[in-house]
Amino acid sequence: MYAILSGLPLAQIAIIGSIISFVLERRKLANYNFQNILILLFLFWMFVSYLFSIDRESSWQPLVDFIKVIVVYFLLINIINEKQRLYWFAVVLILIHLKFSQFLTRGMLLRGIGLGKSGLYAGAGLLSNPGDLATALATVFGISYYLAKLDHARLFNFFKVQWLFIAGAITIPIGIIASNTRGALLAIAVSSLGIVHKSKRKFLAVLLLILAGFVLIALIPNWERYQQTGTDADTTTQIRTRLLRISLQMLEEYPWTGGGPNNFVFVDKSFSSSEKVKLVQHNIYLQAATELGYPGLLLFVAIILGCFYNHRKTRRILIEKKLDDSFLHALSHGLDISIIGFMVSAFFVSVLYYPIFWIFVIIGVALLDIAKRLPVKD
């Protein structure tokens, strides 16, 4: 998709651009948040797991990649320190994912709502796998929905940015259907329940949810695959049940440091006699546990819970300061739903070292810092 972008090292460009911005503006590392300590502890334990890994050569690249994530984390939480910057960062994030969701939606509609068994492919790079791409889309859905209610800016004094958020909220669920990813679609369902729970008009929200549910179910072209979930005909469930058994065996042997980042492939072969078993856990929580041990899993869960704490604390600060800021309020609620979507969808994929989740940690930390520095309303 969009071959013109295929050769561009977008991640490296983003990192270099962030560093240049940080240096030119003479910024300091001034955003102090407990998540900083948790993330550094996570990196430290990842390094410990690397030292005791089954195969260090295989563990090296994930460690290097995650160090890049950490660098970007500390740069961005100190660069995105104003509401306007945070707003446009959210816009860019939605635009990046809208590129995928609209492509999948158009592809599905142009095929007459027909996909076949494998679904459509639209990802690239880290998101080349349909499940990984669908997880990223399910994670963005929350902020896209809540920011769709806003209209803070226009592009070129003409185009309402609000329409980008609306387009994302509509095309993301359809795009996930097009990718044929059941886990991400479940994440959308659970996220929608979270939205209903947060809604002040619950009766209307329930009616709209039921209506949206019927529409999405009607759009599913291969309903038979969903009906087979959990049955003998569902080979995916059988494979993942086997992977669960292998993961538990691995945890018994490597409870503290795990097998090392990206080392599940070796333990997989040693614990399983099947030549056809897949070589990834297909579950981010099993990935954290099997590759980093129980301490790594606990740190990861602590960071997830820390996200909810930051979002809630942001809302509390806004209330205490008597600030009726619709953008910051909406973003904090949207981030809650986004993390819920990630937690559900990531139960079916192994994306621990990908930036999908960590970008939202960055936004939450930046959001709280901005709320803290806003003046109290008289």
N, C-alpha and C positions, 0 to 999 in steps of 0.2 A: 504494500500500500504506500502510495506517494513515494515512488522510487527516487525522486529528487532529493529526499531527505535521508535516504538509506546510508549514504557514505559519510554523513556528518557525525563527528564525535560529540553529540549534544551534551553528554554528561561532563566531559572534560571542558567544554566551552562554558558550561554553567559554573563549574568550580573555579576556573580561571577568572571568569567575569566577577564572581563573588569576592575573590581575593583582591582583585584590582579595585573594586568598589570599596572594600573594607580599608585598604591602604590609602587610597586617594582621599577618603573622607576622614582619615585619621581616627578611626573608631577604636574603642577599647572593649575588652570583654567585660561588659558591665551587667549582663542579664543573669542574675543568680537565681537558680531554680533547683529544687531537689531532684528534678529529672536529670540535671547535669551529672550529679553524683551517681545516680542509678545507671545512666548510660555509660559512664566511664567504668563503673564496676562491671557492667556487662562486657565491655571491650576487654577489660583486664581478665575476666574469667574466660573469655574467648581465646585470649593469648595463652592462658594456662592450659586450656584444652588442646590448643595447637601443640604445646610442648609435649603433652602426653598422648598425642594423637597416634592412631594406628599407622597412618601414612602422612608424614609432615608435608610432603610435596603437594598432596591433594588439598591439604588444609591451608596452604599459604595464600592462594588466590582469594578465597572467601575472607580471610583475615585482612588482606590488603584492601579489598573492596569495602569492607565495613569500616576500615580506618578512613577511607574517603567519605563515607557517610557521616562519620563523626566530625570530620573537618567541616563539611558542609553544614552540619547541625550547629556548631558553635559560630560559624560565620553568619548564618541566616538569622539566628535568634538575636543577634546583635545588630544586624542590618535592618531587619524588618521591625523597627522600633517606633513606627508611627502608624496611625490608623490608615492613612491614605496608602502607605506602602503595603500594609497587610491586605487592604482591599484589592489592590491590583495584583498582588501575589495570588490571591484567591481566583481572580479573573483568569490569570495565565494558567493556573492549575486546571480550571474548568475547561479552558480552550484546548489544552493538551489532550485531555480525556474526551472532549467533544469530537475531536478529530477521529478517534476510534469509534465512538458510539454512533455518530451520524453515518460513518462509512458502513458499519454493520447494519444499521437500520435501513439505509438505502439499498444495500445488497439484498437484504431479506425481502423488502417490498418489491424490488425489481424482479425477484425470482417468483413472485406471486405467492409469497409466504411459504416457500418450500426450501428445505435445507438439506435433506438427506440425513444420514445418521451422524455425520461428523460435525455439522454446523459450518459456519463461515469463519475464515481466518483473516484477521486484520492486524494482529500485533507485529511487533518488531523488537529486536534486541532482547532485553530482559523479559519483555512481555510477548514474546513470540508464541508462547504456549497459550491456548485459549483459556485455560483455567486461571492462569496468572493474570491475563488481561482482564478477564471477567471480575477477578478479585479487586483489581485496581478500580474498575468502574463501580463496583458495589460499594467501595470505600468512599468514592467521591460523591455518591448519590446523596448522602446526608447534607453536606454543605450546599450542594447544587439546589436541593429542594428548598432549604430555608432561605438561601440568598435570592431565590426566585421571587420572593415577596418584596424585594428591595428595588429601588431605582435611584442609586446614588450618583450615577455618572452616565455620560454618553461618549461614544467613540466618534471623534471628528465632529462633535456637536450635532450628530445626526442619529447614530444608532444607539438605542437603549441597551446598556450592558445587561439589564434585567433579562432581555430576550436570550442571552447566552445561557443564563442559569436555567431559564424555563426549558430551553432546548435540551440542556443536559439532563434535567429531571425527567423529561419525556423519553429521550432516546436511550438513556442508560439502561432502563429495564428491558426495552425492546432489543437493544444491542446484546444484552446478556442472553436473552432468548435465542438470538441469532447465533451466538457462540456455542449454544447447546451445552451450557454448563449448569448443572443442577444445583451445585453448592452455592454459586453466586446468586442464583434465582431464589434460593432459600434465604440468603442474606438480605435480599430486597424485601422479601415477605416479613422477616423479623424486623428489619429497619422500619418498615411501614407500621408495624405494631408499635414500635417505639415512638413514631410520629403521632399516632393516635393517642398514646399514653400522655404525651406532652401537650396535646391539643386542649385548648380551653373549651372548644365546642365538640365534645367527644361524639355526640350523636351524629352530627353532620360528618365528622371525620370517619366514623365507622361506615356510614353510607357510601362515602366517596371511596373508601378502601375496598368495600365489596364490589363497587362498580369497576374500579381499576383492576381488581383481581379477575373479574369475569372477562374484561377486555384482554388482559395479558394471557389468560388461559386459552382464550379463543385464538390468540396469535401463535400459540405453540403448535408447530407443524408436525412434530413427531411425538405426540402424546404417549405413544406406546412405550417409549423409552422411560418415561416417568412412571408409567403403570408397572413396569418391570422392577422398579427399585426394591431391593431387598429380597427378590425372588431368585431361584436358581438360574434364571435366564439373565440375570444382571451380573455379568462377569466383573464389572468394576467393583461392586461390593465384595465379591469373593476375593479379588486381588487385595483390596485394602484390609480385609479381615486378616489375611495372611501377613500383610505388612505390619499390622498391629501386633500380632503374635511375635513376629521377629523383633519388633521394637521393644517389647516387654522383656524378651530374652536378652537383648542388648543392654537394657537398663540394669538387669540383674548382674551383668558382668562388669559394666562400666557406670556405676551409679554416680560417681563424683564428677568426673571430667568428661564423661561420654567417650565416644570413639574419636572425637575431633571434628571440626568443621568439614563438611563435605565427605566424611568418611563412612557414611551409612552404606555406601556401595560395597565396602570390604566386609563389614559385619554382616550385611545382607547375604553375601555369598557363603560366609562361614556358618550362618545359622539356618540357611534354607537349602534344601536339596534340589529345589526347582530351578531349572535354567530359565524359565519364563517370568520369574518374579521381577517386578519393576524395581528399579534401584533408587527410588526416592520414597520418603515416608508418606507423601500426599497428606500431610497434616503438620501444620506449623508447630503445634505444641509437642508432638512426637519428635519433630525435627530438633527443637530446642533441647528436649530431654535426652535424646539419643546421641546428639553431637556435642552437647555441652554439659550433660549430666543434670541432676536435680537442681543444683545451684543456678545453672543457666536458665532453666525453666522458671524457677521462682523469681529471678531477676526480670525476666521477660514479662511475666504476669504482673509483677510490681509496677513496671513501666506502663502497662496497659491501664491498671487501676489509677496510676498517677495522672493519666490523661483525664479521666473523669473528675478527679479531684481538682485539677487546674481549671477545667471548664466551669465546674460548680463554684469554685472560689472567685472566678471572674464575674459570674453573675451576682454573687454576694457583694463584691466590691462595688459594682455598678449600682446596686440597690442602696448600699450604705452611703455612697457619694451622691445619691439622688440624680443619677445620670440616666436619662431615657435615650440611650444610644441604640437605635434599632439594629444597626449593623453588628455591633459587638455582641448584643444579646442573641441575635439570629445566628451568628457564627458559632457562638458557644454551644447552642442547642444543636446546630448542624454538625459540629464536631462530635458531640455525643453519639448521634445517629451514625456518623461515619465510622467511628470506632466500633460500634455494635456491628455494623455491616462487615467490617474487616474481621472481627472476632469469629463471626459465623462462617464467612466465605473461606477464611484461612484455615478452617478446620479440615479443608479438603485439598489444600495445596501446601507446598513447601517453599515459602518466600521469606524466610527469616532474615536473610541478609540483603534483600531487595529494599529499595527506598520507599516502597508503597506505604508501609506503616510509619516509618520514621519521619516522613514529610509531615504527617499529621501531628506527630509529637512536637515538631518544630513550630507548627502553627499554634498549637495550644500553649506552648511556652511563651511565644511572642505575644499572643493575645493577652495572657495574664499580665505580662510586663507592661503592656500598653495601658491596661486598665488601672494598674497600680499608679502609673505616673500621670493619669488624668487628674485635673484639678477638681476639687469638690464644688458642686453646684451650690450657689448661694440661695 
